[in-house]
Amino acid sequence: MNVHRPIDIEDVHKNTKLLIDGIPYNADDVDFVKPGKGRAIYRIRLRNLRDNTVLDRTFHSGDTVEEVYITTHEEQYLYQESDHYVFMNTETFDQRFVSEEVLGDKRHFLKEGSVVTVTIMGEEMIDITLPTFVELAVVGSEITTKTATITPQNKAAVLETGHTIGVPSFIKEGDIIKVDTRSGNYVERVNIRK
């Protein structure tokens, strides 16, 4: 199947996926203006599907753009092999290797066995969507002293993925905590070590 095809700018609407300069974008907003004279103007707010940056572009009636086919499905994270992460399609059981570069900071919240939603363009994984919250074990944390303070104090804790975040002083090594994958922040303690 062809990954992209040319379409007239008049056929672009909100959520159309476009390929511009080799980069996949989502049309987040399409504004049509018909001046008194001349060609109609299309102002499109585009969101980069790889890094979520926003771009505003202006087109004129008669322009042609490339529509791109994007699919999504679930894949399970299996393990890390050097600087690549291995995912398996939950329906076909096909495996794919994804570089750290593609995952970015999302790799800090990947736990073996986690199921994520992947966005695919052709054979290329362009993004993954993590669950909003993940539960991760604390494998290391700073020792805190009992000092009387009015404001709660945070300390650094190393998660089972190797990532370090700030947690309240009562969190200990072995605790399971809930982390918000959107912000990377501590949410709550799920259970206490035995």
Legacy VTK file of the C-alpha trace (Angstrom):
# vtk DataFile Version 3.0
C-alpha trace
ASCII
DATASET POLYDATA
POINTS 194 float
0.000 0.000 0.000
1.219 3.475 -0.829
1.968 5.484 2.323
0.918 8.839 0.844
-1.014 10.308 -2.083
-1.454 13.801 -3.518
-4.690 15.629 -2.670
-6.020 19.112 -3.414
-5.764 21.631 -0.569
-9.561 22.001 -0.771
-9.854 18.376 0.491
-7.856 19.024 3.670
-9.963 19.179 6.825
-9.337 18.940 10.557
-7.375 15.771 11.500
-6.193 15.106 7.932
-2.659 13.654 8.099
-0.200 15.381 5.744
3.397 14.714 4.732
5.305 18.022 4.405
9.055 18.015 3.739
9.164 14.328 4.718
7.575 14.974 8.133
4.093 13.684 9.084
1.692 16.310 10.451
-1.864 16.368 11.729
-4.062 19.259 10.547
-5.241 20.529 13.951
-7.095 23.521 12.517
-8.076 24.576 8.977
-9.159 28.162 8.307
-10.595 29.086 4.888
-10.546 32.710 3.706
-12.032 33.890 0.379
-10.729 37.379 -0.432
-12.694 39.646 -2.743
-10.209 39.051 -5.559
-7.664 36.318 -6.177
-7.392 32.736 -4.988
-8.854 31.415 -1.750
-6.433 31.107 1.180
-6.147 28.107 3.492
-4.399 28.653 6.822
-3.586 25.346 8.440
-2.226 24.718 11.942
-0.090 21.591 11.687
1.120 19.432 14.594
4.275 17.392 13.997
3.406 13.757 14.743
7.006 12.972 15.727
7.722 15.712 18.279
4.354 17.540 18.768
5.715 20.927 17.648
3.197 23.215 15.945
3.615 24.867 12.555
1.299 27.356 10.816
1.302 27.195 7.009
-0.653 29.097 4.373
-1.796 27.502 1.108
-3.828 28.774 -1.841
-6.643 27.144 -3.780
-5.186 24.917 -6.479
-2.221 23.830 -4.291
-1.569 20.119 -3.887
-0.352 18.456 -0.688
0.537 14.866 0.266
-1.952 13.018 2.453
-0.255 10.328 4.530
-1.772 7.109 5.881
-1.275 6.689 9.609
-2.376 3.633 11.571
-2.441 2.912 15.283
-2.482 -0.358 17.178
-1.357 -1.838 20.465
2.113 -3.217 21.047
3.728 -4.672 24.135
7.144 -3.518 25.312
9.337 -6.609 25.725
12.899 -5.563 26.601
15.812 -3.225 25.867
18.732 -4.336 23.706
21.623 -1.794 23.806
20.098 1.512 22.562
17.018 -0.129 21.030
13.718 -1.131 22.597
11.846 -4.219 21.397
8.065 -4.074 20.946
5.664 -6.830 19.864
2.400 -6.323 17.975
-0.298 -7.818 20.243
-2.264 -9.168 17.263
0.373 -10.434 14.803
3.201 -11.037 17.334
5.621 -9.303 14.938
8.510 -7.630 16.746
10.105 -4.279 15.986
13.243 -2.544 17.259
12.769 1.125 18.143
15.648 3.511 18.835
15.967 5.673 21.947
15.784 8.690 19.636
12.225 7.815 18.531
11.037 7.162 22.094
12.626 10.242 23.651
11.754 10.748 27.325
8.899 8.244 27.095
11.479 5.463 27.479
11.864 6.464 31.153
8.391 5.104 31.893
8.491 1.865 29.890
8.209 -1.232 32.053
8.639 -4.708 30.573
5.202 -6.049 29.658
3.616 -2.593 29.314
1.076 -2.242 26.509
1.264 1.031 24.565
-0.519 2.490 21.535
1.861 2.974 18.610
1.402 5.300 15.647
2.751 3.864 12.380
3.454 5.500 9.015
4.187 2.744 6.503
6.658 0.570 8.424
8.001 3.417 10.584
6.889 3.859 14.185
6.567 7.623 14.603
5.162 7.797 18.122
3.975 5.812 21.125
1.243 6.726 23.576
1.892 5.540 27.109
-0.793 4.877 29.705
-1.438 8.124 31.618
-0.163 6.555 34.847
2.383 3.785 35.413
3.389 1.984 38.587
7.150 1.654 39.047
9.367 0.327 41.837
11.814 2.615 43.610
15.242 0.933 43.422
17.246 3.668 45.117
16.598 6.833 47.107
18.436 9.354 49.187
18.391 8.950 52.959
16.425 11.706 54.637
16.999 13.047 58.110
14.161 13.849 60.461
14.270 17.611 60.506
11.267 19.682 61.384
10.128 21.624 58.329
6.897 23.352 57.573
6.967 22.606 53.838
7.140 19.049 52.511
10.566 18.124 51.183
11.261 16.133 48.041
14.210 13.858 47.471
15.584 12.068 44.414
14.530 8.459 43.800
15.763 6.073 41.098
13.006 4.057 39.414
13.309 0.503 38.090
13.696 1.982 34.582
16.828 3.864 35.698
15.118 7.265 35.586
15.354 9.624 38.581
12.396 11.706 39.794
11.540 13.775 42.864
9.452 11.991 45.524
8.280 12.860 49.072
10.751 12.120 51.858
8.724 9.154 53.216
9.269 7.078 50.014
11.739 4.233 50.568
13.625 1.815 48.356
11.280 -1.045 47.376
8.100 1.071 47.418
5.873 1.023 44.336
4.812 4.487 43.220
2.403 5.851 40.624
3.958 8.265 38.111
2.157 10.573 35.657
3.765 9.842 32.263
2.674 13.212 30.828
4.637 15.256 33.361
7.024 12.646 34.781
5.884 13.569 38.292
5.222 11.431 41.355
1.477 10.945 42.050
1.177 8.599 45.035
2.616 5.563 46.781
0.826 2.390 45.696
2.262 -0.040 48.232
4.924 -0.153 50.899
7.852 -2.524 50.919
7.570 -5.474 53.287
LINES 1 195
194 0 1 2 3 4 5 6 7 8 9 10 11 12 13 14 15 16 17 18 19 20 21 22 23 24 25 26 27 28 29 30 31 32 33 34 35 36 37 38 39 40 41 42 43 44 45 46 47 48 49 50 51 52 53 54 55 56 57 58 59 60 61 62 63 64 65 66 67 68 69 70 71 72 73 74 75 76 77 78 79 80 81 82 83 84 85 86 87 88 89 90 91 92 93 94 95 96 97 98 99 100 101 102 103 104 105 106 107 108 109 110 111 112 113 114 115 116 117 118 119 120 121 122 123 124 125 126 127 128 129 130 131 132 133 134 135 136 137 138 139 140 141 142 143 144 145 146 147 148 149 150 151 152 153 154 155 156 157 158 159 160 161 162 163 164 165 166 167 168 169 170 171 172 173 174 175 176 177 178 179 180 181 182 183 184 185 186 187 188 189 190 191 192 193
